Amino acid sequence: MYMIVSRIKTNGSYTKCAVTDTECTIYGNKVEPKTYDDIKDAVKFILKTGDKSKIYYICSQYDSKTDLHSRNNDSLDAGNDWFVRQRYCYTNKEWVRICLTTSKPYM
């Protein structure tokens, strides 16, 4: 199962990802109400309805068999045992999948 969370783009001074906590509002944090069985459907949602001023994170729940390194990586931790799988941002007039290992300004 996959969940989409998002936050407003910054100048790179704030690099933490959005979180799955619906109470969190820092940097416009938002948790989409729908979950997806297939990551491709989550990507389609972002590409079709995404807000160009936000960064989107597709998350899935922690899997101890495949997430040995993710557990200790704060930049991939979306809270409540959910971890970032893919990240998307609108730049240069198109949606771009951003590498998860690089923290750079998104403007």
N, C-alpha and C positions, 0 to 999 in steps of 0.2 A: 504494500500500500504506500502511496506517495502523497505528500502534502506540499502545498505551495505557500511560502511566506515571502514577504517583501518589505523593503524599507526604501526611503528616499535616498537618491544618490547624494554624495557629499563631494567635497574637494579632495578626498582621500585621507582627511584627518580622522575619520571614523571608519575603521575597517572591519569591525565585527559584523557577523551576518545577522539577519533578522532572526527572531526566535519564535517558537511555537506557543509561547505564553500569550494568550489573548488579552491579558491585563497590561502587557507591556506596550507603551506608546512612543518610546524613544525613537526619534528619527522616522516617525510615521509607520512604525512596525504594524504590519497587517497579516493576519492569518486568513487565507481563503477558506470558506466554509466547506467546500467540497474536497473529498479525497479521491485519488485515482488508483486504479488497479495496475495500470500500465504507464510507465514514465513517458511514453510517446504522447499519451493523451494530455498529460500535464504540460508538456512542451507546446502542444497545439493550443492549449488555453492561453499560455503566455504570448505566443506569436499572434494570436487572433485578438485578444482583449487587453494585453498588457499596457500599463501606463508608462509612457516613455520617460517619465521623471523618476522611475523606481528601478531598483535592482531586485530581481526575482531569484529565489532559492527553491529548488526542488529537493525535498527531504524525504528520507525513509527512516524507519526505526532501526535502532542499533542492532547489528547482527554480529555476535561474538566470533563467528566463524570467518567472516569476510572483513570485519572492521578492526583489525588488530591495531592499526596505526591511527585511525580516526579518533579513537577514544580519548587521546591526550592532546588533540589539536583543537584549541579554542576557536580558531577561525572556521572550523567546520561544525562545531557543536551548536545546534539550534535549540537545545534544551529538551528536557523530559525524554531523554534517550532517542531523540530524533537527530539525524546527521545530514548535512548537505551532500547531495549527489551531483547536482549540476547548478550552475549559476548563469543568469542571463541579464544582459543590459542592452539598452538601445543606444548605439553610438554610430556616428557617420551614416545616418539614415537607414539603418538596418538593425535587426536584433542579432546580437552576437553572444555566443556561448563563451564565458570567461573562464580561464584556467583557474582551478581551485587552489593551486599552490602559490599564486602570485597576488600580493596585495599592492595594488597601484590605484591612483586616482581614477574615478569612473566618469568624470565630467568631460 
